[in-house]
Amino acid sequence: MFKLVVNPRTEAAWEVPLAEGVHTLGRGSDNTIPLDHESVSDRHAELAVTKAEVRLRDLGSGAGTFLGDEPVDETILLPGVRFRLGRVELELVEAPAAEALTLDAPAVITASRSCQFHPRVEALWWCPRCGRFFCALCVTTQPGRGADRPCCRSCGVACRPVVPEEPADARGFLKLAVEAFVYPLRGQGPWVLGAGTLFFVVLEGVARLAEFPLLGLVLLILLGVFTTGYLFQYVKEIVHTTAMGRDELPDWPDLDDWMEDVLRPFAQMLVLGVVCFGPALVAEVWMPAGLEERLGMAGQAGVVWGLRILGMLVFPMAMLGLAMADGLAGLNPVLLLGSILRIPGPYLVAAGLFEAVMFLYWKAPDGLEKWLPVPVLSWIAGYLAGFYLVAVAARVLGLLYRTQRDRLGWESDARR
């Protein structure tokens, strides 16, 4: 018997037993094996499974199917072979037939896994027959089993509750946060940063060297939108993969969907800025006449600076919430302030590191332009330093969630 391991050898790994027949893999929920990831097409590939072999065939996907680093249209898979659909890694494993059917698992499973259908949501239930992890939305109940016994939608077997593994000791957060400065240099990190740097330098060169000034201005605006949106999408990916236990820099997101990979994260970044710094901007531009007279110039400045400091304090937690929820629900002010109050010490450390790194990020280009007056060299150095610092800042937020998730209260909120 064969089984498929998704995200092998990671904290987010989950398994699918492969019965004989044809299985389709893709982002659509109607697939035999749904893979909810932006790099996976709606119907990406299929597996033809027999007792003797497993045949993989690409179904005209956008991001491609790879065996190692080589794209393939159709191939026979051997046990132990890893392959990729877009950026999702999978491994074919040969296992005893009884392994997937054992129901004598413990009553409560201790693990930290993502839901099979919602990778950004932590699993609350585990099926002992098919070995899949589910969130509360992905299980059902069957007549006679009682409303408190969620069941697997595919197998009909009663699921076991999942209790998250104990996070790292809170005292270890500071050590991990300091090690975040090495994180972008691990594994393939330097190559990932280098590839991103060259890509953005070429884009900026095209924008600045446009023949007509108006065209150049339009291209610079488009470059700003693209850079903000695409980079924020990558920041969310770093935060999420770090929170789920990965310790190497992820690849850059694919650009197969401009709405999801650029425009949506750009809009999310704008809303994030308005939520955190909008009140300070409004107070600086406009204030009721009566209040303005009572406060005076010094009082008005104090209000503006107080709102700015509050925005800076909330911003890291708001970015963490937005990245983990992958939606504006993560900006719920009650959730954000409650989470900060639950972990004031670790959060102040994380926020201080985050703000310091982001300050360097904003100042780096100006300093590098003075030290390297040659345009292309200053662009290369600026982008490379910027991407490195952004990766460090995002890593700090992901580590905060990984080490403090039981205190943040987000999981308990989801369970209710």
ChimeraX attribute file (.defattr): number of C-alpha atoms within 10 A of each C-alpha:
attribute: neighborCount
match mode: 1-to-1
recipient: residues
	/A:1	19
	/A:2	23
	/A:3	21
	/A:4	21
	/A:5	17
	/A:6	22
	/A:7	18
	/A:8	17
	/A:9	11
	/A:10	14
	/A:11	16
	/A:12	21
	/A:13	18
	/A:14	21
	/A:15	21
	/A:16	18
	/A:17	22
	/A:18	24
	/A:19	15
	/A:20	16
	/A:21	11
	/A:22	15
	/A:23	16
	/A:24	20
	/A:25	23
	/A:26	24
	/A:27	19
	/A:28	19
	/A:29	14
	/A:30	12
	/A:31	17
	/A:32	16
	/A:33	20
	/A:34	20
	/A:35	25
	/A:36	20
	/A:37	19
	/A:38	19
	/A:39	24
	/A:40	27
	/A:41	23
	/A:42	21
	/A:43	21
	/A:44	26
	/A:45	23
	/A:46	20
	/A:47	23
	/A:48	17
	/A:49	18
	/A:50	15
	/A:51	10
	/A:52	9
	/A:53	15
	/A:54	21
	/A:55	15
	/A:56	23
	/A:57	18
	/A:58	21
	/A:59	19
	/A:60	13
	/A:61	18
	/A:62	18
	/A:63	19
	/A:64	21
	/A:65	27
	/A:66	19
	/A:67	18
	/A:68	12
	/A:69	9
	/A:70	10
	/A:71	15
	/A:72	15
	/A:73	15
	/A:74	17
	/A:75	13
	/A:76	12
	/A:77	18
	/A:78	16
	/A:79	15
	/A:80	12
	/A:81	13
	/A:82	20
	/A:83	23
	/A:84	21
	/A:85	25
	/A:86	20
	/A:87	21
	/A:88	17
	/A:89	17
	/A:90	20
	/A:91	20
	/A:92	23
	/A:93	20
	/A:94	14
	/A:95	14
	/A:96	10
	/A:97	13
	/A:98	10
	/A:99	15
	/A:100	20
	/A:101	13
	/A:102	12
	/A:103	15
	/A:104	8
	/A:105	11
	/A:106	10
	/A:107	11
	/A:108	13
	/A:109	17
	/A:110	13
	/A:111	18
	/A:112	21
	/A:113	29
	/A:114	22
	/A:115	24
	/A:116	24
	/A:117	22
	/A:118	18
	/A:119	18
	/A:120	19
	/A:121	19
	/A:122	24
	/A:123	26
	/A:124	27
	/A:125	26
	/A:126	27
	/A:127	25
	/A:128	24
	/A:129	23
	/A:130	22
	/A:131	18
	/A:132	22
	/A:133	31
	/A:134	27
	/A:135	22
	/A:136	16
	/A:137	10
	/A:138	18
	/A:139	21
	/A:140	16
	/A:141	18
	/A:142	15
	/A:143	6
	/A:144	7
	/A:145	11
	/A:146	9
	/A:147	11
	/A:148	7
	/A:149	16
	/A:150	23
	/A:151	22
	/A:152	25
	/A:153	16
	/A:154	12
	/A:155	12
	/A:156	15
	/A:157	19
	/A:158	22
	/A:159	28
	/A:160	21
	/A:161	20
	/A:162	21
	/A:163	15
	/A:164	17
	/A:165	12
	/A:166	14
	/A:167	14
	/A:168	14
	/A:169	9
	/A:170	15
	/A:171	10
	/A:172	11
	/A:173	22
	/A:174	17
	/A:175	9
	/A:176	17
	/A:177	23
	/A:178	13
	/A:179	13
	/A:180	20
	/A:181	17
	/A:182	12
	/A:183	20
	/A:184	24
	/A:185	16
	/A:186	12
	/A:187	12
	/A:188	13
	/A:189	19
	/A:190	15
	/A:191	15
	/A:192	17
	/A:193	23
	/A:194	15
	/A:195	14
	/A:196	17
	/A:197	21
	/A:198	15
	/A:199	13
	/A:200	18
	/A:201	20
	/A:202	13
	/A:203	16
	/A:204	18
	/A:205	14
	/A:206	15
	/A:207	20
	/A:208	15
	/A:209	12
	/A:210	15
	/A:211	10
	/A:212	9
	/A:213	12
	/A:214	10
	/A:215	14
	/A:216	17
	/A:217	14
	/A:218	13
	/A:219	19
	/A:220	19
	/A:221	13
	/A:222	13
	/A:223	17
	/A:224	14
	/A:225	17
	/A:226	20
	/A:227	16
	/A:228	19
	/A:229	25
	/A:230	23
	/A:231	21
	/A:232	23
	/A:233	24
	/A:234	23
	/A:235	25
	/A:236	24
	/A:237	22
	/A:238	29
	/A:239	28
	/A:240	26
	/A:241	23
	/A:242	23
	/A:243	23
	/A:244	22
	/A:245	16
	/A:246	17
	/A:247	18
	/A:248	17
	/A:249	23
	/A:250	17
	/A:251	17
	/A:252	18
	/A:253	17
	/A:254	16
	/A:255	15
	/A:256	14
	/A:257	12
	/A:258	14
	/A:259	12
	/A:260	15
	/A:261	22
	/A:262	22
	/A:263	18
	/A:264	17
	/A:265	28
	/A:266	23
	/A:267	14
	/A:268	20
	/A:269	18
	/A:270	13
	/A:271	15
	/A:272	18
	/A:273	15
	/A:274	14
	/A:275	17
	/A:276	23
	/A:277	19
	/A:278	16
	/A:279	15
	/A:280	21
	/A:281	14
	/A:282	12
	/A:283	17
	/A:284	15
	/A:285	8
	/A:286	10
	/A:287	12
	/A:288	8
	/A:289	8
	/A:290	8
	/A:291	11
	/A:292	13
	/A:293	12
	/A:294	10
	/A:295	13
	/A:296	11
	/A:297	10
	/A:298	8
	/A:299	14
	/A:300	18
	/A:301	14
	/A:302	13
	/A:303	15
	/A:304	18
	/A:305	15
	/A:306	13
	/A:307	21
	/A:308	19
	/A:309	15
	/A:310	15
	/A:311	20
	/A:312	16
	/A:313	18
	/A:314	19
	/A:315	22
	/A:316	25
	/A:317	24
	/A:318	24
	/A:319	26
	/A:320	25
	/A:321	25
	/A:322	21
	/A:323	28
	/A:324	23
	/A:325	16
	/A:326	19
	/A:327	13
	/A:328	14
	/A:329	12
	/A:330	19
	/A:331	22
	/A:332	13
	/A:333	13
	/A:334	8
	/A:335	18
	/A:336	21
	/A:337	13
	/A:338	14
	/A:339	20
	/A:340	18
	/A:341	12
	/A:342	15
	/A:343	16
	/A:344	11
	/A:345	11
	/A:346	19
	/A:347	22
	/A:348	14
	/A:349	15
	/A:350	23
	/A:351	21
	/A:352	15
	/A:353	20
	/A:354	22
	/A:355	16
	/A:356	13
	/A:357	21
	/A:358	17
	/A:359	12
	/A:360	15
	/A:361	19
	/A:362	13
	/A:363	12
	/A:364	17
	/A:365	19
	/A:366	12
	/A:367	13
	/A:368	18
	/A:369	17
	/A:370	10
	/A:371	10
	/A:372	15
	/A:373	11
	/A:374	11
	/A:375	10
	/A:376	15
	/A:377	13
	/A:378	20
	/A:379	23
	/A:380	20
	/A:381	17
	/A:382	24
	/A:383	22
	/A:384	20
	/A:385	19
	/A:386	22
	/A:387	20
	/A:388	22
	/A:389	24
	/A:390	22
	/A:391	23
	/A:392	27
	/A:393	27
	/A:394	27
	/A:395	30
	/A:396	33
	/A:397	29
	/A:398	29
	/A:399	26
	/A:400	28
	/A:401	25
	/A:402	22
	/A:403	21
	/A:404	22
	/A:405	20
	/A:406	16
	/A:407	17
	/A:408	20
	/A:409	14
	/A:410	18
	/A:411	16
	/A:412	11
	/A:413	9
	/A:414	12
	/A:415	9
	/A:416	6
